[in-house]
Amino acid sequence: MAKKERKWFSPNKRAKQYAEELKAKVHIYGKKEGQPLTDKEACLRMGALQMKNDHIGMYKYTNAIKEGKSKSEAKKISKKIGK
């Protein structure tokens, strides 16, 4: 019997797929392809996207603090989208 391999995606790829499914309101990938998203599944996808956004903001904030910026400057930097 072959050992199962864990299926995982980089956070960037997973977020892209979640965003596509939320726009289409149906499953685009996997076993349920073509079936509509339930409210629970849509909430899980939105939560995952929000969590990714929170992680990016915290990463930018801590880097700004390490660079010697004030807390208010770091907060502004962490809220900027893009570079």
N, CA, C and O atoms as a GROMACS GRO file, in nm:
protein
  332
    1MET      N    1   0.085  -0.117   0.000
    1MET     CA    2   0.000   0.000   0.000
    1MET      C    3   0.090   0.124   0.000
    1MET      O    4   0.181   0.136   0.082
    2ALA      N    5   0.063   0.214  -0.092
    2ALA     CA    6   0.143   0.337  -0.103
    2ALA      C    7   0.105   0.435   0.007
    2ALA      O    8  -0.012   0.450   0.042
    3LYS      N    9   0.206   0.501   0.059
    3LYS     CA   10   0.181   0.601   0.163
    3LYS      C   11   0.120   0.725   0.099
    3LYS      O   12   0.164   0.771  -0.006
    4LYS      N   13   0.017   0.779   0.163
    4LYS     CA   14  -0.048   0.900   0.111
    4LYS      C   15   0.045   1.018   0.130
    4LYS      O   16   0.119   1.027   0.228
    5GLU      N   17   0.041   1.108   0.034
    5GLU     CA   18   0.118   1.231   0.045
    5GLU      C   19   0.026   1.346   0.081
    5GLU      O   20  -0.088   1.352   0.036
    6ARG      N   21   0.077   1.434   0.161
    6ARG     CA   22   0.000   1.552   0.202
    6ARG      C   23  -0.010   1.646   0.082
    6ARG      O   24   0.089   1.676   0.016
    7LYS      N   25  -0.130   1.693   0.057
    7LYS     CA   26  -0.152   1.789  -0.052
    7LYS      C   27  -0.154   1.928   0.009
    7LYS      O   28  -0.242   1.959   0.090
    8TRP      N   29  -0.061   2.011  -0.029
    8TRP     CA   30  -0.059   2.147   0.023
    8TRP      C   31  -0.017   2.242  -0.087
    8TRP      O   32   0.046   2.202  -0.185
    9PHE      N   33  -0.052   2.367  -0.069
    9PHE     CA   34  -0.018   2.472  -0.164
    9PHE      C   35   0.054   2.583  -0.090
    9PHE      O   36   0.038   2.600   0.030
   10SER      N   37   0.132   2.659  -0.164
   10SER     CA   38   0.190   2.778  -0.102
   10SER      C   39   0.073   2.871  -0.068
   10SER      O   40  -0.029   2.869  -0.137
   11PRO      N   41   0.086   2.951   0.037
   11PRO     CA   42  -0.026   3.039   0.077
   11PRO      C   43  -0.074   3.128  -0.037
   11PRO      O   44  -0.193   3.157  -0.047
   12ASN      N   45   0.017   3.172  -0.122
   12ASN     CA   46  -0.021   3.260  -0.232
   12ASN      C   47  -0.112   3.188  -0.331
   12ASN      O   48  -0.211   3.246  -0.377
   13LYS      N   49  -0.080   3.063  -0.364
   13LYS     CA   50  -0.161   2.986  -0.459
   13LYS      C   51  -0.298   2.952  -0.398
   13LYS      O   52  -0.400   2.962  -0.466
   14ARG      N   53  -0.298   2.912  -0.272
   14ARG     CA   54  -0.425   2.878  -0.207
   14ARG      C   55  -0.516   3.000  -0.200
   14ARG      O   56  -0.636   2.990  -0.225
   15ALA      N   57  -0.460   3.116  -0.166
   15ALA     CA   58  -0.540   3.238  -0.157
   15ALA      C   59  -0.600   3.273  -0.293
   15ALA      O   60  -0.714   3.317  -0.301
   16LYS      N   61  -0.523   3.254  -0.399
   16LYS     CA   62  -0.574   3.281  -0.534
   16LYS      C   63  -0.691   3.190  -0.567
   16LYS      O   64  -0.792   3.234  -0.623
   17GLN      N   65  -0.678   3.062  -0.533
   17GLN     CA   66  -0.785   2.967  -0.560
   17GLN      C   67  -0.909   3.000  -0.476
   17GLN      O   68  -1.021   2.992  -0.527
   18TYR      N   69  -0.891   3.036  -0.351
   18TYR     CA   70  -1.004   3.071  -0.265
   18TYR      C   71  -1.076   3.194  -0.320
   18TYR      O   72  -1.198   3.198  -0.322
   19ALA      N   73  -1.000   3.293  -0.365
   19ALA     CA   74  -1.061   3.414  -0.419
   19ALA      C   75  -1.141   3.381  -0.545
   19ALA      O   76  -1.251   3.434  -0.564
   20GLU      N   77  -1.087   3.295  -0.631
   20GLU     CA   78  -1.160   3.254  -0.753
   20GLU      C   79  -1.291   3.185  -0.717
   20GLU      O   80  -1.394   3.212  -0.778
   21GLU      N   81  -1.286   3.094  -0.619
   21GLU     CA   82  -1.407   3.022  -0.579
   21GLU      C   83  -1.510   3.115  -0.516
   21GLU      O   84  -1.630   3.099  -0.539
   22LEU      N   85  -1.466   3.211  -0.438
   22LEU     CA   86  -1.559   3.306  -0.377
   22LEU      C   87  -1.629   3.391  -0.483
   22LEU      O   88  -1.748   3.419  -0.472
   23LYS      N   89  -1.554   3.433  -0.585
   23LYS     CA   90  -1.615   3.512  -0.693
   23LYS      C   91  -1.716   3.430  -0.771
   23LYS      O   92  -1.824   3.477  -0.805
   24ALA      N   93  -1.680   3.305  -0.801
   24ALA     CA   94  -1.766   3.218  -0.880
   24ALA      C   95  -1.880   3.158  -0.796
   24ALA      O   96  -1.983   3.117  -0.852
   25LYS      N   97  -1.863   3.152  -0.664
   25LYS     CA   98  -1.961   3.095  -0.571
   25LYS      C   99  -1.985   2.946  -0.594
   25LYS      O  100  -2.088   2.891  -0.554
   26VAL      N  101  -1.888   2.880  -0.658
   26VAL     CA  102  -1.892   2.735  -0.677
   26VAL      C  103  -1.751   2.680  -0.655
   26VAL      O  104  -1.652   2.753  -0.662
   27HIS      N  105  -1.744   2.549  -0.628
   27HIS     CA  106  -1.615   2.482  -0.617
   27HIS      C  107  -1.552   2.475  -0.755
   27HIS      O  108  -1.617   2.432  -0.850
   28ILE      N  109  -1.429   2.518  -0.766
   28ILE     CA  110  -1.358   2.513  -0.893
   28ILE      C  111  -1.258   2.398  -0.894
   28ILE      O  112  -1.222   2.347  -1.001
   29TYR      N  113  -1.212   2.357  -0.776
   29TYR     CA  114  -1.111   2.253  -0.764
   29TYR      C  115  -1.162   2.141  -0.675
   29TYR      O  116  -1.249   2.163  -0.591
   30GLY      N  117  -1.107   2.022  -0.692
   30GLY     CA  118  -1.134   1.912  -0.600
   30GLY      C  119  -1.254   1.826  -0.633
   30GLY      O  120  -1.310   1.833  -0.743
   31LYS      N  121  -1.294   1.746  -0.534
   31LYS     CA  122  -1.401   1.649  -0.551
   31LYS      C  123  -1.537   1.714  -0.576
   31LYS      O  124  -1.620   1.656  -0.646
   32LYS      N  125  -1.560   1.831  -0.520
   32LYS     CA  126  -1.690   1.898  -0.530
   32LYS      C  127  -1.696   1.998  -0.645
   32LYS      O  128  -1.780   2.088  -0.645
   33GLU      N  129  -1.610   1.983  -0.742
   33GLU     CA  130  -1.602   2.078  -0.854
   33GLU      C  131  -1.739   2.097  -0.920
   33GLU      O  132  -1.806   2.000  -0.956
   34GLY      N  133  -1.780   2.223  -0.935
   34GLY     CA  134  -1.907   2.256  -0.997
   34GLY      C  135  -2.022   2.272  -0.899
   34GLY      O  136  -2.125   2.330  -0.934
   35GLN      N  137  -2.007   2.222  -0.776
   35GLN     CA  138  -2.113   2.235  -0.676
   35GLN      C  139  -2.104   2.373  -0.610
   35GLN      O  140  -1.995   2.427  -0.595
   36PRO      N  141  -2.218   2.431  -0.572
   36PRO     CA  142  -2.214   2.562  -0.507
   36PRO      C  143  -2.148   2.557  -0.370
   36PRO      O  144  -2.156   2.456  -0.300
   37LEU      N  145  -2.083   2.667  -0.332
   37LEU     CA  146  -2.022   2.678  -0.199
   37LEU      C  147  -2.133   2.693  -0.095
   37LEU      O  148  -2.228   2.769  -0.115
   38THR      N  149  -2.120   2.622   0.015
   38THR     CA  150  -2.213   2.642   0.126
   38THR      C  151  -2.170   2.768   0.201
   38THR      O  152  -2.060   2.819   0.180
   39ASP      N  153  -2.256   2.818   0.287
   39ASP     CA  154  -2.222   2.936   0.367
   39ASP      C  155  -2.098   2.909   0.453
   39ASP      O  156  -2.012   2.995   0.468
   40LYS      N  157  -2.090   2.788   0.509
   40LYS     CA  158  -1.977   2.752   0.593
   40LYS      C  159  -1.847   2.753   0.513
   40LYS      O  160  -1.745   2.806   0.560
   41GLU      N  161  -1.849   2.696   0.394
   41GLU     CA  162  -1.728   2.692   0.310
   41GLU      C  163  -1.686   2.832   0.267
   41GLU      O  164  -1.567   2.862   0.263
   42ALA      N  165  -1.782   2.916   0.236
   42ALA     CA  166  -1.750   3.055   0.197
   42ALA      C  167  -1.687   3.128   0.315
   42ALA      O  168  -1.592   3.204   0.297
   43CYS      N  169  -1.739   3.107   0.436
   43CYS     CA  170  -1.683   3.171   0.555
   43CYS      C  171  -1.541   3.123   0.582
   43CYS      O  172  -1.455   3.202   0.620
   44LEU      N  173  -1.517   2.994   0.563
   44LEU     CA  174  -1.382   2.940   0.583
   44LEU      C  175  -1.283   3.004   0.485
   44LEU      O  176  -1.171   3.038   0.523
   45ARG      N  177  -1.324   3.019   0.361
   45ARG     CA  178  -1.237   3.081   0.261
   45ARG      C  179  -1.210   3.228   0.293
   45ARG      O  180  -1.097   3.275   0.280
   46MET      N  181  -1.314   3.299   0.334
   46MET     CA  182  -1.296   3.439   0.371
   46MET      C  183  -1.203   3.451   0.492
   46MET      O  184  -1.119   3.541   0.499
   47GLY      N  185  -1.219   3.360   0.587
   47GLY     CA  186  -1.133   3.361   0.706
   47GLY      C  187  -0.988   3.334   0.671
   47GLY      O  188  -0.898   3.398   0.726
   48ALA      N  189  -0.965   3.241   0.579
   48ALA     CA  190  -0.828   3.210   0.538
   48ALA      C  191  -0.764   3.331   0.469
   48ALA      O  192  -0.647   3.360   0.491
   49LEU      N  193  -0.841   3.400   0.384
   49LEU     CA  194  -0.788   3.518   0.317
   49LEU      C  195  -0.759   3.630   0.417
   49LEU      O  196  -0.658   3.699   0.405
   50GLN      N  197  -0.847   3.647   0.514
   50GLN     CA  198  -0.826   3.750   0.617
   50GLN      C  199  -0.704   3.717   0.702
   50GLN      O  200  -0.626   3.806   0.738
   51MET      N  201  -0.686   3.589   0.734
   51MET     CA  202  -0.573   3.548   0.815
   51MET      C  203  -0.443   3.577   0.742
   51MET      O  204  -0.346   3.624   0.802
   52LYS      N  205  -0.439   3.550   0.613
   52LYS     CA  206  -0.319   3.578   0.534
   52LYS      C  207  -0.290   3.728   0.538
   52LYS      O  208  -0.174   3.768   0.555
   53ASN      N  209  -0.391   3.809   0.522
   53ASN     CA  210  -0.375   3.953   0.526
   53ASN      C  211  -0.322   3.998   0.662
   53ASN      O  212  -0.235   4.085   0.669
   54ASP      N  213  -0.372   3.940   0.769
   54ASP     CA  214  -0.326   3.973   0.904
   54ASP      C  215  -0.180   3.937   0.923
   54ASP      O  216  -0.104   4.013   0.983
   55HIS      N  217  -0.139   3.820   0.871
   55HIS     CA  218   0.000   3.777   0.885
   55HIS      C  219   0.094   3.872   0.812
   55HIS      O  220   0.202   3.904   0.862
   56ILE      N  221   0.054   3.917   0.694
   56ILE     CA  222   0.137   4.009   0.617
   56ILE      C  223   0.151   4.141   0.692
   56ILE      O  224   0.261   4.197   0.700
   57GLY      N  225   0.041   4.192   0.746
   57GLY     CA  226   0.045   4.317   0.820
   57GLY      C  227   0.134   4.308   0.943
   57GLY      O  228   0.211   4.400   0.971
   58MET      N  229   0.124   4.198   1.016
   58MET     CA  230   0.207   4.181   1.136
   58MET      C  231   0.354   4.169   1.098
   58MET      O  232   0.441   4.222   1.168
   59TYR      N  233   0.384   4.102   0.988
   59TYR     CA  234   0.522   4.088   0.941
   59TYR      C  235   0.580   4.225   0.908
   59TYR      O  236   0.692   4.256   0.947
   60LYS      N  237   0.503   4.307   0.835
   60LYS     CA  238   0.550   4.442   0.801
   60LYS      C  239   0.568   4.527   0.925
   60LYS      O  240   0.665   4.603   0.934
   61TYR      N  241   0.478   4.516   1.021
   61TYR     CA  242   0.485   4.593   1.145
   61TYR      C  243   0.611   4.558   1.223
   61TYR      O  244   0.685   4.648   1.265
   62THR      N  245   0.638   4.429   1.244
   62THR     CA  246   0.755   4.389   1.321
   62THR      C  247   0.885   4.428   1.250
   62THR      O  248   0.981   4.466   1.316
   63ASN      N  249   0.888   4.419   1.118
   63ASN     CA  250   1.007   4.461   1.044
   63ASN      C  251   1.031   4.610   1.059
   63ASN      O  252   1.146   4.653   1.074
   64ALA      N  253   0.926   4.689   1.055
   64ALA     CA  254   0.940   4.834   1.070
   64ALA      C  255   0.991   4.869   1.210
   64ALA      O  256   1.074   4.958   1.225
   65ILE      N  257   0.942   4.800   1.312
   65ILE     CA  258   0.988   4.823   1.449
   65ILE      C  259   1.137   4.788   1.461
   65ILE      O  260   1.213   4.861   1.523
   66LYS      N  261   1.176   4.676   1.399
   66LYS     CA  262   1.317   4.635   1.403
   66LYS      C  263   1.407   4.737   1.333
   66LYS      O  264   1.524   4.752   1.369
   67GLU      N  265   1.353   4.806   1.232
   67GLU     CA  266   1.430   4.908   1.161
   67GLU      C  267   1.440   5.037   1.240
   67GLU      O  268   1.510   5.130   1.198
   68GLY      N  269   1.372   5.045   1.354
   68GLY     CA  270   1.381   5.162   1.438
   68GLY      C  271   1.271   5.265   1.417
   68GLY      O  272   1.281   5.378   1.466
   69LYS      N  273   1.166   5.229   1.346
   69LYS     CA  274   1.054   5.320   1.324
   69LYS      C  275   0.968   5.326   1.451
   69LYS      O  276   0.969   5.234   1.532
   70SER      N  277   0.893   5.434   1.466
   70SER     CA  278   0.803   5.447   1.581
   70SER      C  279   0.682   5.356   1.560
   70SER      O  280   0.660   5.305   1.449
   71LYS      N  281   0.605   5.334   1.665
   71LYS     CA  282   0.488   5.247   1.655
   71LYS      C  283   0.386   5.303   1.557
   71LYS      O  284   0.324   5.227   1.482
   72SER      N  285   0.367   5.434   1.556
   72SER     CA  286   0.269   5.493   1.463
   72SER      C  287   0.315   5.480   1.318
   72SER      O  288   0.234   5.455   1.228
   73GLU      N  289   0.447   5.497   1.294
   73GLU     CA  290   0.499   5.479   1.157
   73GLU      C  291   0.487   5.333   1.114
   73GLU      O  292   0.450   5.304   1.000
   74ALA      N  293   0.518   5.242   1.206
   74ALA     CA  294   0.510   5.099   1.175
   74ALA      C  295   0.366   5.060   1.144
   74ALA      O  296   0.341   4.978   1.055
   75LYS      N  297   0.271   5.119   1.216
   75LYS     CA  298   0.130   5.089   1.192
   75LYS      C  299   0.088   5.134   1.052
   75LYS      O  300   0.016   5.062   0.982
   76LYS      N  301   0.133   5.253   1.011
   76LYS     CA  302   0.102   5.301   0.876
   76LYS      C  303   0.162   5.211   0.770
   76LYS      O  304   0.097   5.179   0.671
   77ILE      N  305   0.286   5.170   0.790
   77ILE     CA  306   0.356   5.082   0.695
   77ILE      C  307   0.282   4.949   0.682
   77ILE      O  308   0.264   4.897   0.572
   78SER      N  309   0.238   4.893   0.796
   78SER     CA  310   0.173   4.762   0.795
   78SER      C  311   0.038   4.765   0.723
   78SER      O  312  -0.009   4.660   0.678
   79LYS      N  313  -0.024   4.882   0.712
   79LYS     CA  314  -0.154   4.891   0.647
   79LYS      C  315  -0.145   4.918   0.498
   79LYS      O  316  -0.246   4.911   0.428
   80LYS      N  317  -0.025   4.948   0.447
   80LYS     CA  318  -0.008   4.974   0.304
   80LYS      C  319  -0.016   4.842   0.227
   80LYS      O  320   0.034   4.739   0.272
   81ILE      N  321  -0.080   4.848   0.111
   81ILE     CA  322  -0.086   4.731   0.025
   81ILE      C  323   0.021   4.744  -0.080
   81ILE      O  324   0.039   4.851  -0.139
   82GLY      N  325   0.093   4.637  -0.105
   82GLY     CA  326   0.201   4.640  -0.204
   82GLY      C  327   0.330   4.689  -0.142
   82GLY      O  328   0.344   4.694  -0.020
   83LYS      N  329   0.425   4.725  -0.227
   83LYS     CA  330   0.557   4.767  -0.177
   83LYS      C  331   0.549   4.908  -0.137
   83LYS      O  332   0.648   4.964  -0.092
   0.00000   0.00000   0.00000
